[in-house]
């Protein structure tokens, strides 16, 4: 079965999370993604512990295990290439001549200094689609500021809306600036540019700002601010309640009929007229939350789930990671899948979220080790064994 992006070729210069997630989405749908990695990186996130505790194993085996589970690099090939050398640039240009897309996430100006920027690549391949993912975009007063996910959340106003009523801010549990503001918007931008190229025959530059992406998601709050000056308060009640067994569930009765069903199921009909107050900070809202908290502690989480689902209202358990990946809905939707690894056997990966009926995506392989496909890729370009050895000797490849 043909994959939807089969035949699309991508050069991936990205390293952390936004860009690799973007190119993973393309690779899952069939794009051929060649990841260009530093032969001798200054710092490796895989060994930093930022992604969780490192496995207990010898160094080489540990590296293999970490890479195998690095889902954002699955379905890709890897070439270790020093772009600061003349030979490295030459190889990059040779690769760029035959691809459709280049993706990078350097600070603006870095690719220009390296000689691999859009204007340079466009001279080699006029139809190239060149996507740059950055924190603040290619221009503007903040374009040269360094940053990470929390900084973009703060600038976009998302962090200002996330926290407790006493003023304590809290990061979301996943890096949404990286994944959503950058990675997903980058993917959409590339796909739009590919469609436009089919019509015009022209490539183009795709400028993705993670902060811009987050601000576009705040449309509901910003719409009210633009029209009335309204500013939401920090710590909007989450309506997450602890149950008798020490677990938690979340109710979200946004519509009055769902609210009425919750109140009836809890035998708290006196609060039915108060639907408009439950998302605010009034004394009545505090009274409702306090009373709900008392009632929810009288049954276990699963008992309340049964009661509230029977009442046909909006309720969900607050899951641990283990519970997420054993949930029957998650398993039914194939959001946990097994991938064959050449030495580790079958390992688990998060599944593909976009379900296409006729041309579904596919996880064809786990993430490669850095430089795993260097020889293969260069031999396809016509390099001989002797030339490869010469490139190794000068440090252009490993």
LODO-282828 format. One record per residue (C-alpha): x, y, z; residue number from 1; chain. Coordinates in steps of 0.5 Angstrom, whole numbers. Layout:
X|Y|Z|NUM|A
...
END
This chain:
0|0|0|1|A
3|7|-2|2|A
4|12|4|3|A
1|19|3|4|A
8|22|2|5|A
12|17|-1|6|A
17|20|-6|7|A
18|26|-2|8|A
25|27|0|9|A
27|31|7|10|A
34|34|9|11|A
33|34|17|12|A
38|39|20|13|A
34|39|27|14|A
36|37|34|15|A
32|38|40|16|A
24|37|39|17|A
20|42|35|18|A
24|40|28|19|A
25|32|30|20|A
17|32|31|21|A
16|36|25|22|A
20|31|21|23|A
17|25|24|24|A
10|27|22|25|A
13|27|15|26|A
17|21|16|27|A
11|17|19|28|A
7|18|13|29|A
12|16|8|30|A
17|22|7|31|A
24|20|6|32|A
28|23|12|33|A
35|24|12|34|A
38|27|19|35|A
44|30|18|36|A
48|30|25|37|A
54|33|28|38|A
60|28|28|39|A
62|30|35|40|A
56|34|38|41|A
58|39|44|42|A
52|36|48|43|A
47|30|47|44|A
40|31|50|45|A
40|23|50|46|A
45|23|55|47|A
43|29|59|48|A
37|26|63|49|A
32|31|61|50|A
28|25|58|51|A
28|21|64|52|A
33|17|68|53|A
38|13|64|54|A
38|6|63|55|A
43|1|67|56|A
47|-1|62|57|A
54|-1|59|58|A
55|6|55|59|A
54|3|48|60|A
48|-1|50|61|A
45|5|53|62|A
46|9|47|63|A
43|4|43|64|A
37|3|48|65|A
36|11|48|66|A
36|11|41|67|A
31|6|40|68|A
26|9|44|69|A
27|16|41|70|A
20|16|38|71|A
22|23|34|72|A
27|20|30|73|A
24|14|28|74|A
23|12|20|75|A
29|16|19|76|A
36|15|16|77|A
42|19|19|78|A
49|21|16|79|A
54|24|21|80|A
57|30|17|81|A
61|36|19|82|A
58|42|16|83|A
63|47|18|84|A
68|43|13|85|A
68|45|5|86|A
67|37|4|87|A
61|37|9|88|A
58|43|5|89|A
59|40|-2|90|A
56|34|1|91|A
50|38|3|92|A
49|41|-3|93|A
49|35|-7|94|A
44|32|-2|95|A
40|39|-3|96|A
40|38|-10|97|A
35|32|-10|98|A
31|33|-4|99|A
24|37|-4|100|A
25|40|3|101|A
30|42|8|102|A
28|43|16|103|A
32|47|21|104|A
31|50|28|105|A
38|54|29|106|A
38|61|31|107|A
36|66|25|108|A
43|67|22|109|A
47|61|23|110|A
45|57|17|111|A
47|63|13|112|A
54|63|17|113|A
54|56|15|114|A
53|57|8|115|A
46|52|8|116|A
41|58|8|117|A
35|58|4|118|A
38|63|-1|119|A
44|59|-2|120|A
40|52|-3|121|A
35|56|-7|122|A
41|57|-12|123|A
42|50|-12|124|A
35|47|-12|125|A
30|53|-14|126|A
24|48|-12|127|A
26|47|-5|128|A
21|48|1|129|A
26|51|6|130|A
23|51|13|131|A
26|54|19|132|A
23|53|26|133|A
25|58|31|134|A
22|61|38|135|A
20|68|36|136|A
21|68|28|137|A
26|70|23|138|A
25|77|24|139|A
23|82|30|140|A
26|85|36|141|A
26|78|39|142|A
29|74|34|143|A
36|73|36|144|A
34|71|44|145|A
35|64|46|146|A
30|60|49|147|A
26|54|50|148|A
19|52|51|149|A
17|55|58|150|A
20|62|55|151|A
15|61|49|152|A
9|59|54|153|A
11|65|58|154|A
11|70|52|155|A
5|68|49|156|A
1|68|55|157|A
0|61|56|158|A
4|61|62|159|A
0|67|65|160|A
-7|63|65|161|A
-4|56|68|162|A
-3|55|75|163|A
-7|56|82|164|A
-11|62|84|165|A
-6|64|89|166|A
-1|66|84|167|A
3|60|83|168|A
5|58|75|169|A
5|51|73|170|A
8|48|66|171|A
4|44|62|172|A
6|37|63|173|A
8|36|56|174|A
12|42|52|175|A
7|44|48|176|A
11|50|45|177|A
16|45|42|178|A
11|40|39|179|A
5|44|38|180|A
7|51|37|181|A
13|49|33|182|A
13|42|30|183|A
6|41|28|184|A
6|48|25|185|A
12|46|22|186|A
9|40|19|187|A
3|44|16|188|A
7|49|13|189|A
11|44|9|190|A
5|41|7|191|A
2|47|5|192|A
8|49|1|193|A
8|42|-2|194|A
1|43|-5|195|A
3|50|-7|196|A
9|48|-11|197|A
4|43|-15|198|A
0|49|-17|199|A
6|54|-19|200|A
12|50|-19|201|A
16|54|-14|202|A
19|53|-8|203|A
19|57|-2|204|A
21|59|5|205|A
17|57|11|206|A
18|61|17|207|A
15|58|24|208|A
15|61|30|209|A
13|57|36|210|A
11|63|40|211|A
6|65|34|212|A
4|58|34|213|A
2|59|41|214|A
-1|65|40|215|A
-6|63|35|216|A
-8|58|40|217|A
-11|63|45|218|A
-16|65|40|219|A
-22|65|45|220|A
-18|69|50|221|A
-15|74|46|222|A
-22|75|42|223|A
-25|77|49|224|A
-19|81|51|225|A
-19|85|44|226|A
-27|86|44|227|A
-28|88|52|228|A
-21|88|55|229|A
-23|82|59|230|A
-17|78|62|231|A
-18|71|65|232|A
-16|70|72|233|A
-10|65|74|234|A
-13|59|77|235|A
-19|58|73|236|A
-22|52|77|237|A
-20|45|74|238|A
-26|41|77|239|A
-21|35|79|240|A
-23|32|85|241|A
-20|26|89|242|A
-24|20|91|243|A
-24|15|96|244|A
-18|11|94|245|A
-14|17|93|246|A
-14|17|86|247|A
-17|23|82|248|A
-23|25|76|249|A
-24|31|72|250|A
-31|33|70|251|A
-32|39|65|252|A
-39|40|65|253|A
-39|46|60|254|A
-46|46|58|255|A
-52|47|63|256|A
-55|40|61|257|A
-48|37|63|258|A
-48|41|69|259|A
-55|39|71|260|A
-53|31|70|261|A
-47|32|74|262|A
-51|35|80|263|A
-57|30|80|264|A
-52|24|80|265|A
-49|27|86|266|A
-55|29|89|267|A
-53|36|89|268|A
-59|39|85|269|A
-59|45|89|270|A
-53|47|85|271|A
-56|46|78|272|A
-58|54|78|273|A
-51|56|79|274|A
-48|53|72|275|A
-45|60|70|276|A
-41|61|77|277|A
-37|54|77|278|A
-31|57|73|279|A
-30|63|77|280|A
-28|65|83|281|A
-34|67|87|282|A
-36|65|94|283|A
-41|61|91|284|A
-36|57|87|285|A
-32|56|93|286|A
-38|53|96|287|A
-39|49|90|288|A
-32|46|90|289|A
-32|45|97|290|A
-38|41|97|291|A
-37|37|91|292|A
-30|35|94|293|A
-34|32|100|294|A
-38|28|96|295|A
-33|25|91|296|A
-29|23|97|297|A
-35|18|99|298|A
-34|13|93|299|A
-28|11|89|300|A
-26|13|82|301|A
-28|8|78|302|A
-35|8|82|303|A
-36|15|80|304|A
-34|14|73|305|A
-39|9|73|306|A
-44|13|76|307|A
-43|19|72|308|A
-42|16|65|309|A
-49|13|66|310|A
-51|20|67|311|A
-48|22|60|312|A
-44|27|63|313|A
-37|30|61|314|A
-32|26|66|315|A
-25|23|65|316|A
-20|19|70|317|A
-14|23|71|318|A
-9|18|69|319|A
-2|16|71|320|A
3|14|65|321|A
2|7|66|322|A
-6|8|66|323|A
-6|12|59|324|A
-2|6|56|325|A
-6|0|58|326|A
-13|4|57|327|A
-18|0|53|328|A
-19|6|48|329|A
-12|8|47|330|A
-10|1|46|331|A
-16|0|41|332|A
-14|6|37|333|A
-7|3|36|334|A
-4|9|40|335|A
1|4|43|336|A
4|0|38|337|A
10|-5|37|338|A
16|-4|33|339|A
22|-9|31|340|A
29|-7|33|341|A
35|-11|30|342|A
38|-12|37|343|A
32|-11|42|344|A
27|-15|39|345|A
20|-12|39|346|A
19|-5|43|347|A
14|0|44|348|A
12|6|41|349|A
7|11|41|350|A
2|10|35|351|A
0|15|29|352|A
-5|20|31|353|A
-7|21|24|354|A
-12|16|22|355|A
-12|15|14|356|A
-17|10|11|357|A
-14|9|5|358|A
-6|11|6|359|A
-5|10|13|360|A
2|12|16|361|A
7|7|18|362|A
12|6|23|363|A
17|2|19|364|A
24|3|23|365|A
26|5|30|366|A
31|11|30|367|A
38|10|27|368|A
44|11|31|369|A
48|18|29|370|A
51|17|23|371|A
48|10|22|372|A
47|11|14|373|A
53|15|12|374|A
56|10|8|375|A
50|8|5|376|A
48|15|3|377|A
55|17|1|378|A
55|11|-4|379|A
49|13|-7|380|A
52|20|-9|381|A
57|16|-12|382|A
63|16|-7|383|A
68|11|-7|384|A
71|7|-1|385|A
77|11|-1|386|A
74|17|-1|387|A
70|15|5|388|A
76|14|8|389|A
79|20|6|390|A
73|24|9|391|A
74|20|16|392|A
81|22|16|393|A
79|29|16|394|A
73|29|21|395|A
68|31|16|396|A
64|24|17|397|A
65|19|22|398|A
END
